[in-house]
Each structure stands twice: as structure tokens, then as C-alpha cells.
Amino acid sequence: MPRKDDILIGQVLINEGIVTPEQLEAGLREQKKTGDLICTTLVRLGFASEERVFSALSRKLGIPYVRIKDIEILHSVIEKVPAKFASYYKIIPLEIKDNTLTIAMANPLDIRTLDDLRLLLGIEIRSVFSTEQDILEAIYKYYGIGAETLERIMREEIPLEKRKTEMVEDLEALAEEAPIIKFVDEILSEAVKERATDIHLEPYEDQLRVRFRIDGVLYEMSTPPTIKYFQPAIVSRIKIMAGLNIAERRLPQDGRIKIKISGEELDLRVSILPSAFGEAVHIRLLSPKFFLELEKLGLLAEDLKLIEEVIKRPHGIIFVTGPTGSGKSTTLYACLSKINSSSIKIITIEDPIEYQIRGINQIQVLPKIGLSFATGLRHMLRHDPDIMMVGEVRDFETAEIAIRAALTGHLVFSTLHTNDAAGAITRLLDMGIEPFLVSSSLECLIAQRLVRLICPECKAPISSKEKVLRQLKDIEFDATKITLYEGKGCEACRFTGYKGRTGVYEILLIIEPIREMILNRVSSQQIKQKAISLGMRTLYQDGLQKVIRGLTTIEEVMRVTQAEEQVPV
């Protein structure tokens, strides 16, 4: 049965011509399932815009409509309403004047809630309209992640000073308490909502800082100051979830967690590191959504065609290079997924296994029992593989076995930590691999980085493109036929102007002239110059192509590519 105030609001919207009776009926049916307010439901169903709905209600009911994002709320006002009330009633205090507290509500016709608040807060209440989404975002902004949960724990009988000193005595019991479990779940849920790839919990003398890495950049999250008091319990809860030893606080530990958030299964890699003020926690979030097809990695058409040809070769070794977090693993998985079939045997050895692919045998490195990359590689060769993937070549032994496997009829994929494609050759030679082995086995070197994409919500042509055009002079294009873009910054992209990422690539195909240079131990810089003369695009030049196509900005390309690749202006 619809609430009276919902029917009244619905009738106002019909009279104003904002929704039809049929749309209101559909909204009320949907509301029965979700329990949301009728205004929120009608907007979510796309029957009317948020602005039209709330402006009309404000006009007809004589209640002001406020956009909370346009207001900076004083801390002294926030303190008037405990987090538990704000979360439970879905309200946010805006200002206090003449002993009257103005609060924003999604349904200011809810007299019962207003009466409850007057009684609980002991102050006169004035209500204004705002959207439920705006209110929830403001609660998070001003109270912090899990503020209501931590506030509930703080209300227990244990004095605050005693908490600071004795709280760690029974960490396992405390870590299994419902409020701590809920708080950790709230951090994980918020990270998924924000599209974070990493969560960092960093202890300092007087605070526990929580940061999320979003599109490759770290952002500090708002948390209540009281989070510091629960640091040991929070870390212990994460350890229990990851199957780690909560009593061990002196040594680093690594573990994994499998959870489901909002119907989505996530694989979390957990790393615990002792520090001066407690244990630091890093959580890497891995989701099937992050796994991309080769066609969706951001490769230009000609580069995509080249890679598709290379990965179908019968033998040889293909290296993907770049720093940590540059998307190397994603590229390798996309390549393997592209060539995976019932007629080919593929075995991988990884540390850790980031994604599980049906039809591929994947081995986890376990140094504690002697299962290293090199050991695993030797045993893989006895299982008649067609294709092998080595998570990373870190030493001479692994490099030599991988290269010899490539020379004996296997196609091998692996990664190296080098700045560019040609640098991988020098790295292998420095490891002690003979030039003739490197020259004979290498098929292709792919260097890559990730650049942020311009936010589609606030994307706009740049006002003055002359300076950017000067920086683009290294590549051929018709300046009269292109439009350069930038992100103005909006709520969808956290006012950064960027949302999402794509790859920039440098693909060095090992052809005869390059093989001869390797045999002669020519420097990587000379090899790179030769490859460029033969048509290779550098990371920087590939980034410029993405700028011309309106995908990213020149500033973003310059942020992630090497200084020597950038063309002087």
C-alpha cells in the first residue's frame, strides 16, 4: 500500500505535467519492490529529471529545494546530528540559526521523522528538499566511511582511554564482532562503487589513512578520526578473511579473499606489511569485469593486426614490458584468451594467478616449498605444452629456460620490468643470456603504459589548441580536421576530468636488421632508433594518436611516457 505522502507527491507531479498517471502507477509498483522514495524511483526509471521533479515539488509545496553539492557545511553543524541519526533517517544538517536546525531530506513531508528528530535532538527542525543520492554522498563526505558503525562501537561501555591500550588483548574476538565486520565490508563496498583497483590502509602515529587507487591515481578517503582506535581490530578482520595469522605482527604476510559485493564476485589479493605504527594493508581488487578482450585494450587497428599475427606464431618468445600497474598481466591474459582453443595446450606459471581462464592450466608460484618460476618451467616442459606463460622473468635461470623453451618449438609469453621495448634486450643480456640465444628466440617486444581517458560526462573541445598542436608535430595529421578535447571536471569523474583508462603501446617486432644488432650487442637506444626508422611508434607517439582521436590529453600522455620520447617544442 503506497504511503499517503507518496500519493500526494505523485499527484503534484501529475498536475504539473511532469509524469503521467501511468508512469506514477509504474513508479509505485517499482517502489513496492525497492522501498525507495517515489521521487527517487521516478527519476531512476527515467520518467523525469531530478531537477524538474524537485523544482516542481519545491514550488507547489512551498519547501525549498537545495543542491547539497553547492554548499559547504560547517563541522559545528555536522556535530549537531550524530552519524547514526543521519544514516538511519537519511538526512544531512545544513545550518543552524536562531536555535533552528535546517536539515535536507528526500521526503520533507515525512512528519513522523521530523517529530522524531525534534525529540531526539532537542531543537527546532526546518526541512528542505534534496535528492537521496545527494544526501547519501554528503553523509559519506562529512561523516566518513562507516562513521555510523564506528560510532556504535564507541557507544559501548569500555572507556575510550581503556580502548586505546587494552583493545588489542582479544583481537580475534573483536575482529569477529558484527560492527567491525560491517565496517570492513563498508570499505570494500565503497572501493567497488568508486571503481578502485587498490585499497591502502596506512597507519601513522595519530591516524589510520585510507586511500583508494582510482584510474591509477591515489585518493584519500574520508574516514572518522576514531578509526585509529580500531586499527588492530580492522587489520585482524582482514587477516581472518584472508586466512592469515593474526598473532604474527612482525613479518609480512600475503593472502587472498574471495567475496561477493552487489552481486559481483571479486578476488582480493591482500598484503600485510609491518611499519613503525602498526601493520599497513594493501588490497588489490580483481574482478572479471577488468578482464578485457584484445580488441578492447586500446590498440590502434594496425597494432592489433600485428599482435594477432605474432601470437599465432608456432614458437618464439614474446615479452610485455612496463612498470608495476601498467596493465602487462591484462595484455598477456587477453593474448592467451585470443588463441585459447581445444586443439592447443596452454600452461601458465604465475605469482599470483590474477584471473582464472577456462581451458588453461595455471600454476601458482610457491617459494616456501621450492616451486619457483624456474622449477615450474622445467616441469611444464614435461607436460607437452604448445604455449607457456611465465608471469615474470626475474633472473638468469628463468630467462634461460624460457628462451630455450622458445627455441625448442614452444610459444612463450612473459613480462619484464623495463622502461621501453628495446630495453628488454639489454635487460636479458645483462642477466647473462648469450646474444645468439636472445636474437634467435625473440619474436616481439611490447612496452605499454596506461593513460586516463577523458571523462565522457564533461568532455569538451579545448579553448586554445595551438600549444597542443605544436607538441603534436612529431606525427602526421590534418589539423583542420581534428578536434582536441579535455575534461572540465564533474561529479562523475571526481572533478579530475578523467574516467577510465586505456593503453598506449610500443611494439618492437624482431626482424632481421634488429636480430643482427642484438648479435653485435648494440645499445638499446640504437636498436630503438633503428626500429623507429623501420616504422615503430614509441609510447609517446602512440599516446599522441590517442590525443588526436579525442581519447586523452597531451598532459596525460606526458605524465606516463619517458622524457626522452617527448618531442621538444
N, C-alpha and C positions, 0 to 999 in steps of 0.2 A: 504493500500500500504506500503510495507516494506521500511524502510529508506535505503539510499544508503550505509551508513557506516555499517548497519547490514548485508546487502548483501555482502559487501567486507569482513567483519569478517567471515561470513559463508563460503565464497569461500576459504579463507585461511585455515579454519578448514577442509574443504573437501580435499584440496590439500595436507594437512598434514596427511590425513588418520584418523583424529580424529572422524569425523562424516561422515555419508553417505549423498548423496543428498536427500534421502527420509527422513532421520532424520532432516535435515535442514528445509525441507518443513514443517514437522510436528511442528518443533520449531517455525517457522514463523507464522503458523496458531495459535499456542498457544499464541504467543506474541501479536497477534491482540486482544486477549481477556484480557490479563493481563496488557499490556503496559510495561512489564519489558524489560530489555535489552536482546538481543539474547543470549549473553554468559550465563547470569543468567538463562534464560529459558532452554537452552540445558543441563546445569548442573542439574537443578531441575527435568527435565524429565528423568534423569539418562542415557543420551546418552554418556556422557563423564564426567571424573572427573574434578573438579575445577583446580587442579594442571596442568593437561595436556592441558586444554583449554588455560589458561592464559600463561603458559610457551611457548606454540606454537605461540601464538599471539605476545608475547614479542620478540621471536626470529625472526619472519618473518617481523614484523613491526618496529623493532628497538626501541621499547618502553619498559623500564624496568618494570618488574612485582615485586611488593612489598607485603609482608605479614605484614600488619599493626600491627598485634598482637606481632610481633617480635621487634617492635620499641617503644621507649618511647619518646613521643612528648613533647617538651618544652612548658610551658604555654605561653611564649612570642611569640611562633609561632602560637598557637591556637588563640591568641588575634588578629592576623592579619586578620582573617576571621570571621565576625560576625556569630552568630548561625543561623540567618535567611538565609544567603547565603549557609552555609554548609548543612542545611536541605533542602532548595529548590533545589539546584543543585546536592545534594548527593555527596559531596566532603569532603575531610579532608586535612588540611595543614600538611605537614610533616617536612619541614625545610626551612629556608631562608638563602641564601648565595649569596654574590655579587649582592644584590638587585634583586634576582630572587627567587620567592616562588615556592617550589615544592609541588604540590597537587596530591593526589591519586584520581583517577576517575575510575568508572567501564567501561567507554567508552571514552578513551582519544582521539578518532578520532572525537569527537564532537567539531568541530572548533567553532561553534556558541557560545557554553558555555564558551570556553576558551577566546574568544574575549570579551564576556560579563564580565567575571571575571577581565580581564586586565583593562577594562574601569572602573568597579566598585571599584576595589582595588587600582588602580593607581600604579601597579607594574608588572614587567615581570613575566609570568607564565610558569612553566615547568610541564608537566603532566607525571604521571606514572600509570600503571595498578594496580588495586586491585579489589577484589570482592565486589559486592554491599553489601553483608552481613557484610563483614569486615568493610566497610565504615560506615554503619549504627550503628554497635556496637561501633565504635570509636567515632562517634558523641555523642552517649549516654554516653560513658565513660568520654570524655573530656569536654563536654558542660553540661551534666546532663539531668535528666528527664525534658522535657518541656522547655528547655532553649530558644528555638526559640519563644515559646508562651510568656514567661515572658519578653523576650527582646522586643517583640512587645508592651506589656503593658508599659514598661519603656520608650518607644519612644513617648508616649502621652505627651501632653503639660504640665501636672502637674509637677512642680519641685520635685526632689527626696526628699528634706527635708520636703516639704509640705506633700508628700505621707505618710511619717512615722508618722505624727501627725494627719492628717485630714482624712486619708483614711477610718477610721472606722465610719465616720459620716453617711454614707448611705450604710451600709453593704449589705442590701438586694438587692439594685440596682446593686452594684458592683459584688455581687455573681452571679447575673444573666447575667453579661456581657459574651459575647462569649469567650474571651480569658481565663477567669477564669474557665468557664465550660470545655473548651478544656483541660486546664492544669490538672484538677481533673480527667478527662477521661483518660488522658495520664498516670497518676499514676496508675489508676485501670487497664488499659490495660497492662502496664509493669508488674504489680503484677501477672496477669493471665499468661503472657508469661513466667515469671520466676518460675511458679508453687508455688507461695507464698500462705500460708494459712492465714496469718495475715499481716496487714499494720499498722505501728505505725508512727504517726506524733507527734513529741515530741518537744515542744517549750523550748528554752533556751534564755538567755539574748541577745545573738548576732547571733543566728541561729535557724532555724527550721529543725530538723533532721528527715529524712525519713528512716525508716528501714522496711525490709521485713523479715518475718519468713519463711524460706525455709527448708523443711525436719527437722523441729524442732529447727533450729538454726537461730539466728537473724543476718542479714547482712545489713550494712549501704549502702544506695543507693546514687549514685552521683546526686547532685542537684545544680543548680546555687545558688550563695550566695544571689542573690536578692530575693529568695523565702521568706526570713524572712519578707520583706516589705509587702508581700501579705498574711501573716498568717491569719489575721482576715477574709479576703475575702474567703480564701480556706476553713477554718473551717465553715464559714457561708454557703458556697455552699454545703458542705457535710451535714450540718444540714437541709438545704432546701430539699435535695434529700431524707433524712431520715424522713422528716415530723416533725422535732424538732423545738423548739422555739429559734430563732436566737437572740432574745433580752436577753434571760437568759444566763448569763455567770458565775454565782456564784455557781450553783448547777450541779451535774452530770446529764446526760441525756442518755437515751438509745433509739435506733430506728432501723429500718430495711429499706433496699433498695433492690428493685428487678431491675436488669439491664440485658442487653444482650451485651456481648462482643465477637466479632469474631464468631457470630452465636451461642454462648453458653449462656444459661440463668444462672445467678448467683444470689444467695440470700446473701446479705451482712448484717451482724449484726454490728451496729455502737454504740460505747460507747464514750461519751464525758466526760472528767474529768478536772475540773479546776485545774490549777497549778500556780506556782509563776509567770511565764512569759507568761501566756495565757492558752488557753484550749488545752489539749492533746487529740488526737483522736486515737482510736483503731478500726480497721475494720477487722472483721473475714469473710473470703471468703468461702462460702459454695456452692458447685457445685454438681449436680447429679453424676458427674464423681467420686467424692470422696466416694460415697456410694458403698460399696463392698458387695459381696456375702460372706456368712460364709466360703465358701471354699477358698476364696482369702485373708483371714485375716492373713495368715502365721501360722496357727495351724498345728502342726505335725499330721500325719494321726490318731494316737491313740487318741490324744486330740480332734480332730474334731469328731471322732466317739462318744467319751464320751459326748461332749456337745450336739450333735444331739440327744442322748438318754435322757439327762437331760431335755432339753427344750420341750420334748414331754410328760413329766410327767403331771398328771392331776391337781396337786396342790403343794403348797410349794413356797418358795421364793429363788430367785437366785440373788446374788449381784455381780456386776462387780466393782472392786476397783482399785484405782490408782490416781495419781495426775492429775491436770488440764492438758489437752492436751495429755493424754496418749491413747486416742482412745476409751474410755469407751462407748461413745454415738454410735460410729460406730459399735461396737460389739453388743450393745443392738438392734440397728436397723437391723443388719444382722440376729440376732436371731429371731426377730419378723417377718421379711420378710420370713424367712425359714418356719415358722409354720403358716403364714397367709393363711387363706382359707375361702371360703364362709360358711363353717359349724362352724366357730369359731368367737366369738365376742371379739375384742381386743380394749381396750381403754387405752390411754396414757395421762398423765399429765406432762407437760414439762416446763422448763424455760431456754431458749426459745425452740420452736419447730424448730429443725435444719433441718430435712428432712420431707417431706410430703409423706406418703405411702398410696396408694390407698387401700381402704377396711378397714382402721383403723381409729377410731375416736380419734382425737388428741386435747387435751385441753391445752391452754396457761395459765400459772400462771399469775394472775393479782393482786398483793398485794394491789394496791391502792383501789380496790373495795372489798377487803377481800377474793379474790379467791387464797388461799394458797394451798400447796401440800395436807395438811391435809383436808381442806374443800373440795377440788376437789375429793380426795379419797373417802370421805364419800358419796358424790353424785354419784360417779362412781359405787359404790356397788349397787345402786338402779336401774342401767341400765342393770342388768343381764349379766355382762361380764364373759367370760371364762378366759381371760388373761388380766392382767393390767401391765402397765409400769409406774413407778414413776421416774421422771428424777433424783431426788436425795433425799436421806433420810438425813435431816439436824437436826432433833430434835426428842424428845421423842414422841410427838403426832403423827407425820408422821410415825415413826418407828412402833409404837404400832398398828396403823390402818392397815399398810401394812402387818404386821405379823399376825394380827387377820384375815385379808382377806385371807392370805395363809392357815390359819388353817380351814377356812370355805369353802374350795373347790375351791379356785382360784389359778392360777399360777401367781406369781408376779415377775416382773423384776425391779431392781433398782440399783443405784450406791452409793458408799461410798468413802470418801477420806481417804484411809489408805495405808500404805506402802506395805503390803503384804496381802495374802488371810486370814491368821489366825488373823491378826489384826482387821478384820471386826467384829469378835466375841467379842473381848474386847471392841471395839467401841460401839456395841449395848448394852452390859452390863453396860458400863459407862453412857450411855444415860438413864439408869434406867429400861431397859427391863428385865423381870424376866428370869433366866436361862432356866426354863422349856419351856417358850414360844420360846426362841431362838433355843433351842435344837429340839423342835417339828416342827418348821416351816422351818428351813434352809434346803435346798437341795444341794446347790453348791455355792462356793465362787471362783470367777475368778479374780486374780490380773493380771494386764498387764502393759507393757511399750511399747514404740515404739523405734526401733533401725533403724539406717540408713543402707540402702543396698549398697553394693559395686557397684560403677558405672560400668555398662556393657561395656562402651566405653574404659575405661582404666584399666580394671580388669586384674591382672597378678599374677602369683604364687609368694609368698613371698620368698625372697632370703634365709633367715635362719629361720627355723620353730622350732628349739629346744626349745627356750624360751616359745613359744606359746604352744608347746606340754606339757611342764611342768605344765602350767596353765590348761590344759585340762584333767589332771589326775583324776579329780573327776567323769568322765564319761567313759564308756567302748567304745572303738573303736580300729580299726586296723590301727595304724599309717602308715603302709606301703601302705595302700590302699586309703589314703586321700591326697588331695592337698589343702593347705591353701592359700587363696588369699588376696590381698589388692588392693586398687585403687591407681594408680600412680598420678592421678590428670590430668584433661584435661578441655577443654573449656566447654564440655557438663555438667560437674559437678562443674563448677566454681573453678576448681583445688582443690577440697576438697577430691576427691577420693570416694565420696558417692553420690548416686542419688536415690531418692525414699525411702520409709520406709516399714517396716513390724513389726508385733507384736511379743513380747515374753510373754509367759503366765505361770501362776502358778495356777493350777486347784485343789482346795481342795473339794473333794466330801465328804459330811457329811454322814458318815456311823456310825454304832452302837458304835464302840470304841470312835469316836470323839464326838458323842452325850453325852456319859457318862462323858467325860472330861468337856464338856460345863456345864452339870448339877452340876459338882463339882467345877465350877469356876476356872479351871486350867488355868495357864497363856498361852498367845498366843504363846510364844516361845516353851512351852512344847507340845502344840497342833501341832505346825508346825513340831517339831521333830518326833512326832508320825505319822503325815501324810507322812513325808519323808520315815519313816520306812515301811509304807504301800504302797509305790510306787509313791508318789507325786514328781514331778520335780519342783524345785524352779525356780524363774525368771532367776537366773544366770545360772542354769543348762540347762534351755530351750534355753537361749542365746548361750550357748556353742554348742548345737546341730546345731544352725544356722551357727556357725563358721565352724564346721566340714563339713556342706553342702555347704560351699563356698558362703554363702549369705551375711555375715557381718564379722566384725573383732573383735578380743578379746578386743581391746581398746574401741570399740563402746559399747560392752556388759557391760564392767566395768563402762562406763560412766553413764549408766542408771539404773544399779542394785545396791542394797544395799551392803555396805562394808562387813557386817557380812555374806553375802551369798557367797562372793568371797573366793575361796579356797586359803590358803596361799601357797607360793611356796618357 
